[in-house]
Amino acid sequence: MTSTTTRRTPSEAATHDDVDVLIIGAGISGIGMASHLRTHRPGTSFAILEARDEIGGTWSLFQYPGIRSDSDMPTFGYGFRPWTHRKSIADGHLILDYLRQTAAENDLTGHIRLGHRVIGADFSTATGRWTVTAQQSGSRKEARFTARFLFVGTGPYDHDAGFTPEFTGVEDFAGTVIHPQHWPEDFDYAGKRVVVIGSGATAVTLIPSMARTAGHVTMLQRSPGYVFSMPAEDVIARALRTLVGHRRAHELVRRKNIFVTRGLFKVCRRMPKLMRRLLIANVRRQLPKHYDVDTHFTPNYAPWDQRLCVVPNGDLFKAVSAGRASVVTDHIDRFTKTGIRLKSGQELAADVIVTATGLNMAVFGKIRLSIDKQQVHVPDTTAYKAMMLSGVPNFVFALGYTNLSWTLKVDLVCEHFCRLLDHMDTHGYTTVEPVLNDRAMDRLPYMDLTSGYVQRGIGMFPRRGTKGPWTVEMAYEKDIERLRDEPVDDNALRFTRTAAPAAPARSTSRPTGAR
């Protein structure tokens, strides 16, 4: 009999090149998946391949001033590990510490291979296993791994380079030009004139932080976005921790925050005109009486056509009100020796220009996927339950929500994957593959945001269907139903079985969490 799960001790799993689950990426998704396996599948061997030389993903890569979460941490943190810091909107280094502590508490360190950038993964239908090739950092050496399942937790962004438009005359500028994704270590901007190009989440994070020591910071935007102020600390969460302890408070605060955030999103979509007025009125209250809100903070699109930018304690508005920062809404004509000339004829003097112009998207970490040496063209596939791909066996990925905390979706995907493994072990299945039989079903882009970075890159991603398990739900309550509550088995899944059924899984317990 061939067992579907090779039972190894953790020490063996950490050193062996053949595992049950190979996790790509040691960021919030990869660490989450490994933690779920340790808890709910203690006999399952796994390894984590990370391209960079430390764990943390986004939170170790980005080092620009003020980097922080744009979601509340009780929901951005894991359901299985309470967020205990007083800040609900947290600084990047606090999030990185949280991830490191999670990895340490779950004994993941020995399972992580740093400096291993995965470049290709081929599934063999004959053996039912993936062969993965990774480039080792600092050398041309390649390492090979084999695994029964591949879990990709690399996120949607290209970690190699951010997006910068072609600016005329950039070579003429005598100062420093920086993209936030490549922030120089110990860069000193004290007393300098700074222009930040952009109006998204990165820009509204950078500006109040830099404004504390810079001579002046100008946010230069082509058009405004919605900016929403919320408290950096949650007084209800603080009170509950005192009354009922961290664990119980964590569950209650997650439920509260999910309810509030989902409620805000639904109201924005159902009553966009009303919410538009309320959001803009909230901005007016935080700026000087005669400030030109119509020009600088009134978007030309409905709320949640693009993500709302969160500013903790209204820090951006405070910097503008104090005169340490300003907003200019115009188009760039060209860079000059001393700054930027605008289409209106105005020139912005600058010593430093920060191009907070967005990110590039990259599907599955730019890994070349193939089946029996035949390359998988990802846009030809359709996402199954937003966690697997049609026609690709034993492959699971995690892409979080665009309108809610990323990790809420990651937790549900990890839970469902553990249940899937339990089901396969119980019935002796070796492979599982989503099969799309309805070829007439409409297929749409994976995400429907109008943001520039999405429009530039979404064509590389799998498509989503319009019904059944082929939809991509940006709705936590719907994913709770299908990923946590519904049976794993589905008519859209094709399982293959070994000659004899495998031994039952060691643990079939299901995790609890906020609904």
N, C-alpha and C positions, 0 to 999 in steps of 0.2 A: 504494500500500500504506500502511496506517495502522499505525505501530509501536505496540506496547502500552506502551512506555516512552519517554518524552521525554527525550532525552539533553541535559543541561545541565551547564555547569561549576558548581562549588560556589558561586562568586560570583553567578551568575545565579540559582541555586536560592534563595539567601538573600534576593533582592530581588523575585523574581517571585511573583505571587499565584496562580499555577497550578502545581501540583507533582504528582509521581507519588504520593507518600505524605505525607499531612498528619497529624502526630503531635500529639495533644492531651495536654498535661501535660509539664512539664520536671522531673519528679521522677525517681525511680530507674528507673521503667519507660520513660518517654519518652527519657531520656538513653541507656538501654540499647538501645532500638530504633534510635535515630539512629546509635549507635556500630556496631551490626551492619550497618546499611545502608552506612555509610562504608567498612567493611572488606570486606563480601561482595557489595555491589551499588554499586560506585563510580560507575556511570553513572545511578543512580536519584536524581532530584531529590526533596527533602523540605524541609519546614519544621516547626517546633515552635511551637505556640501555648500560652502559659502565662498563666493568669489573674493570677497575682501578679507583683510587680515584681522578683522574683529567682528563680533556679532552686533546686531542692532539694526541692520538694514538702513532705512531712511534716517534713523535717529543717531547713527554713527557717521553716516555720509555727510549730512548737511550740518555745516558749522557756522552759518551766517548769524549775525547778531539778532538776538531775540527769538530764535527758533523755538516754537512751542506747538502744542496740539491745537487743532482747530475744531475739536470735539471735546465734550466733557470726559474726563478720565474715568469716572465710574463705569461708563459704557465703552470707552475706548480701551480700557484695561480688560483683562480676561475675566470671564464669568467665574472661573475657578480660583482666582487670586484677587482678593479685594485691593482696591486702590486706597491707601491709608493716608496719603499726604493731604495737607490742608488745601492745597491748590486743586481746583477742579479743572481749570485750564492751565496746563502744566508746561514748564520749561522743558526743552529738549533733553537736557542732561538728567532731569528727574525721570523721564520716560526711559532713557537708556539704562539708568540704574535699575529701574523696575524690571526691564527685560533681562538684565544680567542676573538679578536676584532670582527671577523665575527660572532661568536656566540652571542656576546653582542649586536651588531647592529641589528641582526635579532630576538632578544628577545627569544633566545633558552634556556637560563639558567634554567628556570622553568620547561622545558620539559625533562631535563637530569636527569637520575637516576644513580648516581655514585655508584661504589662498587656493581654492579649487573652483575655477570658473568652468561651468558645464558648457560645452560647445555642441554636443550632439547626444542624442538618445535614440536607440533603435530597438524596437520590440520584435522579438522572434515569435511567430505563431507556432513554430515547432517546439520550442522549449517553454513558451509562456512566460518569458522573462525579458526585462529591459537590459540592454548593455549601454552604459553611459560613459562618455568620454569627457574628461575634465582637463583643462590646461592649468598647470601649477604655476602660481605667481612667481615671478623672478627667474623663470627658466622656461625652456621650451619643452620640458618634460610633460608627458601626458599620463594621466592615471585612468584606469578603467574600473568600473564598478558594475555589478549586476544586481538586479533587484526584481522582485515579483511585481511591486507597485511603484509607480513614480508619482510623487506629490510635489507640485510646483507652487512655491509660495514666494515668488520673486516680485510680486506687485506689478502694477501696470506701467511703471516708468523706466526710462533708460537711465541707468546710473552712470553711464559713461559721459554723457553730455546733455546739457539743457538746451532749450530752444532760444536762439538769438536771431532775430531778423537781420537782413542785410541793410546796414545803415550806411548811407553815403557819407564819406569823409571821416569815417571812424579812425583811419590812420593819421589824420591831421590832429587829433585831439592830444594835447600835451600832458593831460592828467592820466589817471588810472581808470581802466574799464574792467569791471568785475561782473561775472555771472554768479548769483548766489549759490549755485550748485558747486562752484569751485572757489570758495572763499579762502583767501590767503590766511595762513596761520599768523596770529598776532598782528593783523593789519591795523595800523593806527590812522584813524580818520578824525581824531580830536581837532576841533577848530576848523575843519575843512567844510567847503561848500559841496554838498552831495545832491545829485539828482538821481532819483530812483525811477526808472522807466517801468511802468506797470501799475495795475490797480487790483491785482488778485490777492490771494491769501499770503503769498510771500511778501509782496510790497507792503501790505498793511501791518505785517509783523515787523519787518525791517525798520520802517520809518520811525515809530515811536521809540524803538530801542536806540537807533543811531542818533536820534534828535537829542538824547540826553547829553552827549559830548560833542557832537558835530557843531560847526559854526551855524549851519542851517541845512535843512533837508527839504527838498522839493519832490513831491510825487507828480510825475508827468504821465498823464494817461490820455489815450485816444478817446475813451468813453468811460463813464463811471459804472461801477457795480454796486450791488446792495451790500451795505456794511451794517452789521447787527452787533450791538453791544450787549454783553452779558457779564455777570460778576465772575471774577477770577476764583473766588472762594464761594462754596455752597454752604450757607449757614444752616440749612436744614440737614445736610449731610453731617456737618460738625456736631449738631445737637444729637442726631440719632446715634452717632458713634459713641457719644458719652452715655446715652441712655441704654442702648441695647448691644453695644460692642461692634467691632469692625465687620464681622461676618454677616450678622443680621442686617446691619445698617447698609452694607454693600448691596444686598439683595433688594432692600426697599428703595434705595436711591437709584439703582439701575431701573427698576420698574417706573419710578417717577420720571426719570430723565427720558426714557424711551417714550413714555406717554406724552410728555411735553413736546419732544422733538418731532415725533410722528404727527402730533396734533398740529403743530406749526406748519409742517410741510403740507398736510392735507388742506388746511385752511388757505394756504398760499395758492394751491392749485385750484381749489373750488371757488375762491373769491379773490382773484388776483388784483382786481382794482382796489378793493378795500384794503388788502394787505400792503399793496404798494403805497397807499396813502399813509398807513400806520407806520410802515418801516421808514419812510422818508420823514414823517413827523418826528419819529424818535431821533433821527439824525439832527433835525432842526433844534430840538431841545438841548442838544449838547454842544452846539456851536454858537458863536456870537450872533446877536440879533439880526444883523444885516448881512450875514454871510451868504454868498451866492450858492445855496444848496441846489437850486434848479440846474445849474451848470455842472457842478462838481460831484454831486451825490444823488442824481436822479437818473437811473438807468433807462435805456430805451427798450427794455425787454421785461417780461413778467417775472415775478419772484419765482426762483427755482428753475427757470430755464437754464440758469447757471447756478453754481453753488453760492450760498450766502457766505460772505466773509465775516468771521467772528472776531471782535476786538474785545479783550478782557478789560472790564472797568472803563470802557470808552477811551483807552489810552491814545488811540490815533486822534480822536477829537480833542483830547486835552492838549496834545502836542501842537495841533493847529491853532487852538484857542490861545495858547501861550505864546504863539509867534515863533516857536522853534521849528515848525514845519509848515509847509504850504502845499496847496494843490493847484496844478495847472492842467487844464483840459485843452489839448491842441494836438496837432499832428507834427511829426518831426520832418523838417526839410533836409537838414544835414548836420553832421557833427562839425564843429569848428575847432580851432586851436584852443579856445578858452571855454568851450561848452557846447551847447546845442542851439541851433537856429530853428525856429518853428515856422510853420506855414504862414502864421499870422504876421511874421516879421520880427516877433519878439526873440531875444536871445537869452538863454538861461546860462549864467556863468557857473562853472563847476570845476572843482578839483578832482572829484571822484564821480564816475557815472556807474550806477548799478543797473544792469540789465535784468530786471525781474520780469522777464518777458515770457516766462512759462517753461514747461518741461516738455520733453519728448516722450512719447509712449513707446513701449517695447513689449511685445507679447511674449509671455513665458520666458523672460530673460534672454531673448534672442537665441534660444536653443533650437538646433535643427532636429525636428522630430521626424522619425521615419518608422515604417512598419515593413519588415522584411526587406530593408534597404530602399524602399520606395518612400520618397519624402512626402510628409503630410503637409498639404497646403492649408494652413489653419483657417483662413477665411472661408474655405469650402466646408468646414465642419460647423455643426450646430451644437450649442451648449445644452447639456442635459442637466436640469436642476441647478444650472449655473455653477457646476462643479466637475463635470466630465464632458467629454467630446464625443460626438457621434463618430462611429467607425474607428475609434482609438481605444484599444483594450487597456485595462489596468492603469488608467491615467486619471489623476484627480488634481484639481487646481483650486486655489482660493483667490477670489477677487471680491473685495468688500463692497459695502454700500457707497453710493455717491451722495445720498441724502440723509445719512445716519452714520454713526460710528462704524468705521471699517471693521473692527474686531468682532462686532456682533455677528456679522455674516461668517467670519472666519471660524468662530466658535461653533456655529451650527454645522458648517461643512465638516469640521473635524469630528464632531459627534456622529454625524451621519456616516462618515467614512469608517469609524470604528464599528458602528452597527453593521455596515456592509461587510466588513471583514468577519464579524461574528457570524453573519448569515452564510457567508461562503464557506467558512470552516465547518459549520454545522452540517451543511449539505455536500461537502466534498468538492466544491467548485474551485477551479484554479484560475479562471479568467472571467472577467465581466466586461461587456462592451455595449454601450448604448447604440441602438439601431434606429435610424429615422426612416420609417416606412412611408410616411405621408410626404411624398415628394412635391405635392401641390401646395403644401403649407407655405405661407409667406414667411420669408426670412428677413429680419431687420438688423440694423446695427446693434451691437451688444449693449451700448449705452446710448441714451437719447439726449444727453446734455448738448447745448449749443456752444459750450466753451471752445475756444480756439484749439487748445491742446487735444481735446477729444476729437474735434473735426479733422485735425491733421493726422491723427494716428489710428482712429478706430477701424479703418479699413483693413488693418493687419490682424484684427482680433476675430475670434469665432463669431458667428452670427447667432441671433436668438430667434426662436420661433414665436408663434402667436397663440399657442394653446398647449394644454397638457403640461408635461414635465419639461417642455422645450422653452418655456418662457423664462425670462430673467426678471425675477421679482426684486424691485427695490423697496420691498415692504416686509419688515421684520415679522409682522403677525402672519403673513402668508407663508413665509419660510419656516416659521415655527411649526405650522401645520404639516408642511410636506417634508421637511428635513428632520424634525424631531418626533412628530406624532404618527405620521403615516408609515405603513410597512416599507421595508427596504425593497422588496421584490416589486417588479414593475414589468408590464408588457413590453416596454421599450428597452428593457435590458435583456441581453443574451448572455447566459452563463454557460460555461463548459465545465464538465464534471470529470473527475478522475475515475479510475476503475472501481474504487471503493470509497465510501464517504470518509472524509477526514474526521479527526477527533474534534469534539466540540471545543469552542473557544474557552479559555480559562475564565474569562469574565464577560458576562453579557449585561452588566449593570449599565444603566443609562444615567448620564450626568443630569444634575438639576441646575436650574438657572432661572433668570428672569424671563418671564413670558411677555 
